[in-house]
Amino acid sequence: MVGSAIHRKLAAEGFENIVVRSSAELDLRNQGAVAAFFGEQKPDYVFLAAAKVGGIMANNIYRAEFLMDNLQIQNNVIDSAHRNGVKKLLFLGSSCIYPKLAPQPLREEYLLTGPLEPTNEPYAIAKIAGIKLCESYRSQYGDNFISAMPTNLYGPNDNYDLNNSHVLPAMIRKFHEAREEGRAEMELWGTGSPLREFLHVDDLADACYFLMREYDGQEHVNVGVGEDLSIRELAGLIRKVVGYEGEIRWNTGKPDGTPRKLMDVSKLHALGWKHAIGLEEGIRSTYADFLAKRQVYSL
């Protein structure tokens, strides 16, 4: 999702010499394969968007894979970028790096000031290690490696699998299927009370392009919208977009995750960047993407 959005942004800006590889073409967990790729292609700039990602269920079940796979991906890419003289690298992390009960909104300096949310601790630890690896290559070797921490993302090419997707795309699928099946009631996990913010992936791509051109600092930068809403409110918005008229039953026996996760984006705003896509507008375009993919799958 993120990689394709960055590719669209770069193409729209007129870049033609964009080197990409799918996970099927290049396993970033394979140190030798990554080293060979960098040695052959010699990229000047690297956007490191690849990661093993998922929602609460996937993060909690596949804890070893989320830690090991992400460590391997980022270690191999960052080290190969250094060894091959990459001019600049942007590493993408996640808002889950911050302590579970950190003050809100989340400021960059809150990193490593308290315990993490247990359900996604392995993924968060991997991303924190990525930030520190970029900082360390900068301090020891002078590499211009920067890090950006996006909030919850959604948009075209999202993952709508109910077992390992994030909350917004999972809701889109659940509401759609409930409407298609004419169900009078459908279930959502938790209490609906946690607060989250959501950033359209095309806005993230725009922010990444901006940071690659305008930012050379050591400290990671939060990327978000600076506004949040409850999961219950999000459900109401998606229900409206999809057109489901039944009732929602909240399964309070399931985990909520972190109570609130709002990014302080004052640093990014001060640099001169703000998001452009509103949440309802973004959900409508994402639902259209979901419907298009459903049509392809059904052929």
Secondary structure, DSSP 8 states (H G I E B T S, - for coil): -HHHHHHHHHHHTT--------TTT--TT-HHHHHHHHHHH--SEEEE-------HHHHHHSHHHHHHHHHHHHHHHHHHHHHTT-SEEEEE--GGGS-TT--SSB-GGGTTSS---GGGHHHHHHHHHHHHHHHHHHHHH---EEEEEE-EEE-TT----TTT--HHHHHHHHHHHHHHTT-SEEEEES-S--EE-EEEHHHHHHHHHHHHHH---SS-EEES-S--EEHHHHHHHHHHHHT--SEEEEETTS---SSEE-B--HHHHHHT------HHHHHHHHHHHHHHHHHHHH-
